[in-house]
Amino acid sequence: MQKNILIIGACGQIGTELTFTLREKHGSDVVIASDIREGNESLMESGPFELLDATDYDALEELIAYYEIDEVYLMAAMLSATAEKFPMRAWNLNMNSLFNVLNLAKEKKISKIFWPSSIAVFGPNTPRENTPQNTIMEPSTVYGISKQSGERWCEYYHNKFEVDVRSIRYPGLISWKTMPGGGTTDYAVEIYHKALSDKSYTCFLSANTSLPMMFMDDAIRATLELMESDYNTIKVRSAYNLSAMSFTPSEIAASITKHIPEFKISYEPDSRQAIADSWPSSIDDSKTQTDWGWRAAFDLERTTATMLENLKV
């Protein structure tokens, strides 16, 4: 049976690649991309696109009715570093867009929701190594507070109204196709671009700051595997831990020098260091593996080789 899919925030780092993948899988006509601004040329030409403010309930409801949408991927959000500069704007976007989608599902206007959470839900009192699925959170950033609140609301709407909402706590994401948009892990994309263009990079995190990371192909695959899993196999309705690899800026630099021996890295930590220090260094995703069979395919060496190969073309 054909299902119609709406992606909100389709022009962002994850949204762009998710749109292409879903269109390739289901057909361009049934995957509607939307954002508050237009995306790049290839995205705009790949299928239907609608300008949409995700905080406008009436506009969202009208769009869902017009296209007879079954599933919504809500990717619109203000990320960690940017949210610290504009806390109320971030809260408004991150929370009201989620409430809009949850309420439309409650009213049976849509049948299934994907909403991304983040490792930002964890805080300085969270165990940093192999952070468990259920643990102390206490996030210390605007972004993290909004994501933790969102997790609680997703679980509430599922328990109270049987809304089929599914979520992943994404780690830092690495992609050669799209640039990141104001996150604390952005260095792990920027470094590859600078390695090729300048043979050097000044990192805004310190050398030994270990953070959970994932290559974008794995993140997209995990998202689709979660959404395609049987309803009864999804035991976590807040958000699942998801893991692939953890590394430091010095370790990613070392992996790059295997391909570009003259590459040099220096360090000038800025305000994002405090955010990174409040996050886990590694994630335990055994619950994810058990419930819906998740396994990552990319480690650091494969990620570096793939990034450099595609960016130098």
C-alpha angles and dihedrals in degrees: 000000000000116000127196117225130201121199113198112199092023094160096062128097095272097027094059095054092039090055093052092046095049092046091051090049102042105018130269097260096061097048111077116197120205138174140151088257135028120269133222121306096260092052093048092050096046098076147312116343131185130188106234138170102214091208092060104092096188094050091048093048091050093050092049091050094046094053095034090234119201102177131033127199106197104201098152113116144131107244131227106273095039093044090059088061095047106028100166094044089050093049091048094050098039097045106031093048089054093048090050093055095041091051092049088052090047088055089050092245089127130023107209137023134197114198121173122227124185146217082256087086087077122080144194092287094053116105102262099206119068091348107213126235090247115036146115109310114174097156116205100202132076090239093050093047091052092048094048090049089048091053091054092049093048091053091045094052090048094049096040103036104016092243110173099228122157130190146179129201098230118210120211109309128221124200138160093201100061136024120238121251115227105314133141093242094053090110090075089066099035092054093064093050091049093044089060099038103036106012085229140071135193108214122212091210127064121262098257101042103129116200135170111259139179137191111244095240089061092047093052092046091050091050093052093043090053093048092048095048119109113270093241095053092062103091098164116067097172100059137301124239110242126194140180111149143336126215144157129237089255091053094050089047090052091052090052094050089061086067100028107031094185094057115124130191130199131183133232107161114206136179091305090068092074090052092050091048090058093055131081121268093212137012133222107218098169091124089057091049092050099045101044107004101253120182126168118229102193127071125180096273094050090045093052094047091049094046095049094043093053099038096052093056 
